[in-house]
Amino acid sequence: MSCCRFAPLLGLVLSAIFVAAIGGCRGNNFLAPPGSMNQQQANAIAHDPFPQSGIAPDDMASRPPDYQQPLPEAVRNRLVPDAMPWLGR
């Protein structure tokens, strides 16, 4: 009978230990930093979110001034194979 008397207290202690272990004193962020300005610009060029003129109507007002000229199709087709040559494409 004495174990049933301490069951709520044991659950509370285990919950406190679990919360302390999960929260902890971590100083690291969950997300990595975005990188240098050149890395961010290269990432934005490689993953261009704006519509291509061959796929959608050409609306130059939707693109920022620095991205008025999208990469040519031949260059876009080589981005992944050149970045990951081990894929063998």
Backbone as CSV, one residue per row, in Angstrom:
resi,resn,N_x,N_y,N_z,CA_x,CA_y,CA_z,C_x,C_y,C_z
1,MET,0.806,-1.198,0.000,0.000,0.000,0.000,0.853,1.267,0.000
2,SER,2.050,1.187,0.515,2.870,2.393,0.600,3.349,2.845,-0.778
3,CYS,3.472,1.918,-1.750,3.910,2.323,-3.089,2.819,3.125,-3.793
4,CYS,1.568,2.859,-3.546,0.481,3.611,-4.162,0.408,5.032,-3.610
5,ARG,0.863,5.212,-2.381,0.826,6.528,-1.767,1.845,7.461,-2.422
6,PHE,2.962,6.912,-2.923,4.006,7.728,-3.530,3.915,7.786,-5.057
7,ALA,2.935,7.153,-5.640,2.812,7.133,-7.102,2.638,8.539,-7.692
8,PRO,1.762,9.397,-7.166,1.657,10.748,-7.742,2.960,11.546,-7.588
9,LEU,3.631,11.372,-6.454,4.889,12.077,-6.233,5.961,11.570,-7.195
10,LEU,5.992,10.280,-7.434,6.959,9.698,-8.369,6.706,10.213,-9.786
11,GLY,5.451,10.314,-10.180,5.120,10.857,-11.497,5.550,12.307,-11.634
12,LEU,5.374,13.079,-10.569,5.783,14.482,-10.580,7.305,14.609,-10.681
13,VAL,8.023,13.777,-9.937,9.489,13.814,-9.979,9.987,13.397,-11.354
14,LEU,9.425,12.350,-11.924,9.840,11.905,-13.259,9.514,12.957,-14.315
15,SER,8.387,13.622,-14.176,8.041,14.693,-15.117,9.027,15.854,-15.008
16,ALA,9.417,16.207,-13.796,10.381,17.296,-13.601,11.735,16.928,-14.192
17,ILE,12.169,15.693,-14.009,13.443,15.244,-14.588,13.363,15.263,-16.110
18,PHE,12.242,14.834,-16.655,12.074,14.825,-18.110,12.123,16.243,-18.674
19,VAL,11.431,17.177,-18.043,11.422,18.568,-18.515,12.818,19.168,-18.410
20,ALA,13.531,18.880,-17.331,14.885,19.408,-17.169,15.829,18.816,-18.212
21,ALA,15.655,17.544,-18.534,16.526,16.910,-19.532,16.244,17.445,-20.930
22,ILE,14.988,17.687,-21.241,14.638,18.198,-22.566,15.046,19.661,-22.700
23,GLY,14.733,20.479,-21.709,15.062,21.905,-21.765,16.549,22.136,-21.612
24,GLY,17.096,21.656,-20.533,18.525,21.749,-20.281,19.064,23.159,-20.337
25,CYS,20.350,23.250,-20.436,21.041,24.537,-20.512,21.714,24.683,-21.859
26,ARG,21.070,24.231,-22.881,21.670,24.287,-24.213,21.831,25.727,-24.648
27,GLY,22.981,26.023,-25.195,23.215,27.342,-25.726,23.112,27.360,-27.238
28,ASN,22.984,26.194,-27.852,22.925,26.098,-29.314,21.508,26.331,-29.803
29,ASN,21.402,26.870,-31.003,20.097,27.035,-31.633,19.705,25.742,-32.323
30,PHE,18.435,25.577,-32.557,17.980,24.401,-33.285,18.277,24.536,-34.776
31,LEU,18.276,25.759,-35.282,18.550,25.996,-36.692,19.963,26.529,-36.850
32,ALA,20.604,26.101,-37.902,21.958,26.576,-38.169,21.915,28.034,-38.617
33,PRO,23.000,28.782,-38.433,23.017,30.164,-38.919,22.930,30.195,-40.441
34,PRO,22.423,31.278,-41.021,22.199,31.318,-42.466,23.468,31.346,-43.306
35,GLY,24.611,31.636,-42.717,25.855,31.667,-43.485,26.244,33.080,-43.868
36,SER,27.345,33.175,-44.587,27.834,34.491,-45.000,26.933,35.061,-46.095
37,MET,27.179,36.312,-46.453,26.369,36.960,-47.485,26.524,36.241,-48.826
38,ASN,27.737,35.811,-49.149,27.954,35.106,-50.415,27.240,33.758,-50.433
39,GLN,27.238,33.051,-49.304,26.530,31.775,-49.231,25.027,31.977,-49.379
40,GLN,24.490,33.007,-48.758,23.062,33.283,-48.869,22.681,33.660,-50.294
41,GLN,23.522,34.440,-50.961,23.227,34.836,-52.334,23.310,33.635,-53.269
42,ALA,24.308,32.770,-53.083,24.422,31.570,-53.913,23.228,30.652,-53.692
43,ASN,22.764,30.551,-52.454,21.597,29.730,-52.152,20.347,30.318,-52.802
44,ALA,20.220,31.644,-52.793,19.059,32.287,-53.418,19.083,32.115,-54.930
45,ILE,20.261,32.126,-55.533,20.354,31.930,-56.980,20.024,30.487,-57.339
46,ALA,20.519,29.540,-56.556,20.276,28.127,-56.854,18.816,27.749,-56.644
47,HIS,18.167,28.335,-55.660,16.769,28.013,-55.348,15.909,29.232,-55.640
48,ASP,15.876,29.645,-56.881,15.153,30.841,-57.315,13.648,30.609,-57.175
49,PRO,12.959,31.345,-56.284,11.537,31.110,-56.070,10.633,31.813,-57.078
50,PHE,11.197,32.597,-57.972,10.381,33.363,-58.901,10.119,32.557,-60.165
51,PRO,8.967,32.762,-60.817,8.631,31.960,-61.999,9.583,32.231,-63.162
52,GLN,9.883,31.170,-63.899,10.737,31.292,-65.081,9.899,31.815,-66.241
53,SER,10.525,32.542,-67.138,9.780,33.147,-68.242,9.261,32.093,-69.218
54,GLY,9.886,30.936,-69.297,9.415,29.888,-70.194,8.259,29.089,-69.627
55,ILE,8.032,29.187,-68.334,6.994,28.397,-67.677,5.748,29.235,-67.422
56,ALA,5.957,30.444,-66.951,4.850,31.327,-66.588,4.973,32.623,-67.384
57,PRO,3.924,33.421,-67.392,4.034,34.717,-68.075,5.173,35.544,-67.479
58,ASP,5.866,36.262,-68.333,7.020,37.041,-67.903,6.540,38.306,-67.201
59,ASP,6.642,38.333,-65.894,6.232,39.484,-65.093,7.455,39.987,-64.344
60,MET,8.166,40.935,-64.944,9.406,41.422,-64.350,9.160,42.199,-63.056
61,ALA,7.935,42.629,-62.813,7.652,43.369,-61.585,7.682,42.460,-60.361
62,SER,7.562,41.146,-60.552,7.557,40.236,-59.410,8.964,39.904,-58.926
63,ARG,9.975,40.179,-59.741,11.355,39.869,-59.368,12.037,41.086,-58.753
64,PRO,12.880,40.867,-57.723,13.672,41.979,-57.186,14.665,42.478,-58.234
65,PRO,15.156,43.699,-58.097,16.051,44.269,-59.119,17.305,43.433,-59.390
66,ASP,17.878,42.816,-58.367,19.103,42.038,-58.576,18.847,40.704,-59.275
67,TYR,17.600,40.293,-59.381,17.279,38.996,-59.976,16.415,39.148,-61.227
68,GLN,16.555,40.251,-61.955,15.759,40.473,-63.159,16.101,39.463,-64.245
69,GLN,17.336,39.027,-64.315,17.756,38.049,-65.325,17.949,36.691,-64.655
70,PRO,16.998,35.759,-64.808,17.181,34.436,-64.207,18.301,33.682,-64.917
71,LEU,18.768,32.623,-64.280,19.816,31.806,-64.890,19.290,31.147,-66.159
72,PRO,20.120,31.005,-67.187,19.691,30.283,-68.387,19.382,28.820,-68.051
73,GLU,18.562,28.205,-68.879,18.138,26.834,-68.606,19.316,25.872,-68.559
74,ALA,20.298,26.053,-69.425,21.459,25.158,-69.423,22.221,25.240,-68.100
75,VAL,22.313,26.415,-67.531,22.998,26.579,-66.245,22.154,25.979,-65.126
76,ARG,20.838,26.206,-65.158,19.953,25.629,-64.133,20.018,24.114,-64.148
77,ASN,20.128,23.515,-65.334,20.184,22.060,-65.427,21.483,21.493,-64.875
78,ARG,22.541,22.291,-64.793,23.832,21.818,-64.312,24.062,22.100,-62.833
79,LEU,23.177,22.822,-62.149,23.405,23.185,-60.753,23.547,21.960,-59.859
80,VAL,22.613,21.036,-59.920,22.652,19.864,-59.045,23.778,18.911,-59.427
81,PRO,23.953,18.547,-60.703,25.053,17.630,-61.021,26.428,18.190,-60.680
82,ASP,26.629,19.483,-60.847,27.929,20.060,-60.519,28.140,20.160,-59.013
83,ALA,27.064,20.342,-58.262,27.187,20.440,-56.811,27.344,19.073,-56.163
84,MET,26.764,18.023,-56.783,26.828,16.673,-56.217,27.288,15.678,-57.282
85,PRO,28.584,15.666,-57.615,29.050,14.789,-58.691,28.943,13.304,-58.360
86,TRP,28.819,12.949,-57.101,28.735,11.541,-56.730,27.410,10.912,-57.144
87,LEU,26.429,11.727,-57.545,25.167,11.163,-58.013,25.288,10.596,-59.420
88,GLY,26.322,10.994,-60.151,26.580,10.433,-61.468,25.634,10.892,-62.547
89,ARG,25.111,12.083,-62.452,24.188,12.564,-63.484,24.917,13.348,-64.522
